[in-house]
Amino acid sequence: MTNVQKTSLKVNGIDHVVLNVRDLERSKPFYIEILGFGFRTEFARPDAKMCFLSCGAQGLDLAELREGEIHGGSEMNHMALRIAEGTIDEIVAELATVGLAPVGVSHDPNTVFILDPDGHRIELLSVPAQNAMEKTKRERVPA
């Protein structure tokens, strides 16, 4: 980044992510029933239909796109989600009970990628993966 002036702004978290989906009624159960997101609210009006979900302090908003293309996996590389408990084998076994299987290859044996109904890549982080990431972050902090 050349010729960019520094500001005093500091991001302290991600509030929410919005994903375009083709069918809101198909996507809601994927995120709520399979991945355990909380339901906040939803609305529908002639120009928009949205569902607002929660995941800890962050939000995931699903916006139904009636026309045009859904670019699952091409507008965003992936979204990583921390799973509250379980090893990667337990997570994969639980996904199998609803017909989901990992896709692609993960960089970490303690994480797995799946696709949502519109093809958005989602990385699921097991507790061992989260612990390793936290350790790495602490080791990177300058003294």
Wavefront OBJ file of the C-alpha trace (Angstrom):
o trace
v 0.000 0.000 0.000
v 1.779 3.051 -1.186
v 0.859 6.611 -0.319
v -1.717 5.592 2.268
v -2.055 7.808 5.289
v -2.481 6.167 8.653
v -5.568 6.910 10.747
v -6.284 6.462 14.420
v -9.004 3.907 13.672
v -8.670 0.435 15.183
v -11.079 -2.364 14.382
v -11.888 -4.313 17.525
v -14.070 -7.036 16.048
v -16.281 -8.151 13.218
v -19.912 -7.308 13.889
v -21.532 -9.316 11.122
v -21.089 -10.935 7.739
v -23.783 -10.936 5.052
v -24.087 -13.855 2.650
v -26.274 -13.777 -0.443
v -28.377 -16.934 -0.705
v -30.787 -18.187 -3.353
v -33.419 -19.621 -0.991
v -33.652 -18.285 2.549
v -35.885 -21.158 3.683
v -33.231 -23.659 2.516
v -30.305 -21.785 4.099
v -31.833 -21.047 7.522
v -31.991 -24.696 8.650
v -28.407 -25.269 7.493
v -27.078 -22.515 9.754
v -29.552 -22.900 12.642
v -30.147 -26.656 12.867
v -26.840 -28.023 11.562
v -24.318 -25.391 12.728
v -26.172 -24.128 15.810
v -26.506 -20.429 14.998
v -29.089 -18.520 17.015
v -32.059 -16.876 15.339
v -32.380 -13.113 15.929
v -35.032 -11.874 13.522
v -36.058 -11.757 9.893
v -38.023 -9.533 7.578
v -39.514 -9.621 4.146
v -40.576 -6.744 1.961
v -41.032 -6.469 -1.812
v -37.384 -5.545 -2.447
v -35.635 -7.690 0.174
v -35.903 -10.776 2.345
v -33.344 -11.269 5.130
v -32.688 -13.424 8.157
v -30.424 -12.305 11.002
v -28.557 -14.971 12.974
v -26.177 -14.842 15.918
v -22.959 -16.653 16.678
v -21.538 -15.491 19.976
v -21.150 -11.718 19.738
v -21.075 -11.789 15.936
v -23.907 -11.886 13.465
v -24.493 -13.697 10.226
v -27.097 -12.146 7.968
v -28.586 -14.102 5.086
v -29.923 -12.000 2.218
v -32.093 -13.747 -0.334
v -31.060 -12.784 -3.839
v -34.007 -13.368 -6.146
v -32.248 -12.502 -9.390
v -28.653 -12.635 -10.520
v -25.893 -15.003 -9.593
v -24.942 -16.315 -6.187
v -21.152 -16.435 -6.137
v -20.738 -19.061 -3.426
v -17.046 -19.504 -2.814
v -15.889 -16.853 -5.282
v -16.630 -13.540 -3.556
v -15.264 -14.725 -0.240
v -12.590 -17.379 0.239
v -14.199 -18.865 3.352
v -15.698 -18.157 6.752
v -14.116 -19.923 9.755
v -16.347 -20.951 12.652
v -15.242 -22.041 16.118
v -17.062 -25.212 17.184
v -17.793 -25.191 20.937
v -16.701 -28.759 21.623
v -15.437 -31.901 19.980
v -12.492 -33.281 18.090
v -12.375 -33.104 14.319
v -13.438 -36.766 14.111
v -16.477 -36.059 16.305
v -17.366 -33.012 14.188
v -17.084 -34.985 10.937
v -19.195 -37.803 12.416
v -21.874 -35.340 13.495
v -21.954 -33.758 10.023
v -22.341 -37.225 8.477
v -25.582 -37.718 10.427
v -27.145 -34.982 8.263
v -25.480 -36.040 5.032
v -22.623 -33.520 5.006
v -19.066 -34.513 4.186
v -15.850 -32.483 4.216
v -14.752 -30.934 0.923
v -11.253 -30.157 -0.265
v -8.123 -30.331 1.828
v -7.593 -28.385 5.025
v -4.256 -26.853 6.002
v -4.758 -28.174 9.535
v -5.717 -31.728 10.540
v -7.970 -30.256 13.249
v -10.167 -28.273 10.855
v -12.531 -29.265 8.082
v -14.237 -27.436 5.219
v -17.888 -27.879 4.231
v -20.145 -26.053 1.770
v -23.412 -24.339 2.601
v -26.417 -24.831 0.276
v -25.172 -22.025 -2.002
v -21.560 -23.202 -2.164
v -20.028 -20.823 0.410
v -16.960 -22.502 1.956
v -17.084 -22.828 5.725
v -14.131 -23.938 7.829
v -15.035 -25.601 11.108
v -12.379 -25.246 13.813
v -12.266 -27.980 16.442
v -11.227 -27.099 19.992
v -7.646 -28.394 19.407
v -7.377 -26.147 16.339
v -8.640 -23.150 18.315
v -6.145 -23.836 21.112
v -3.257 -24.097 18.636
v -4.289 -20.830 16.954
v -4.506 -19.018 20.284
v -1.054 -20.317 21.246
v 0.383 -19.121 17.922
v -1.218 -15.690 18.388
v 0.284 -15.360 21.899
v 3.737 -16.341 20.614
v 3.556 -13.693 17.874
v 2.820 -10.826 20.248
v 5.955 -8.704 20.630
v 7.218 -8.238 24.167
l 1 2 3 4 5 6 7 8 9 10 11 12 13 14 15 16 17 18 19 20 21 22 23 24 25 26 27 28 29 30 31 32 33 34 35 36 37 38 39 40 41 42 43 44 45 46 47 48 49 50 51 52 53 54 55 56 57 58 59 60 61 62 63 64 65 66 67 68 69 70 71 72 73 74 75 76 77 78 79 80 81 82 83 84 85 86 87 88 89 90 91 92 93 94 95 96 97 98 99 100 101 102 103 104 105 106 107 108 109 110 111 112 113 114 115 116 117 118 119 120 121 122 123 124 125 126 127 128 129 130 131 132 133 134 135 136 137 138 139 140 141 142 143
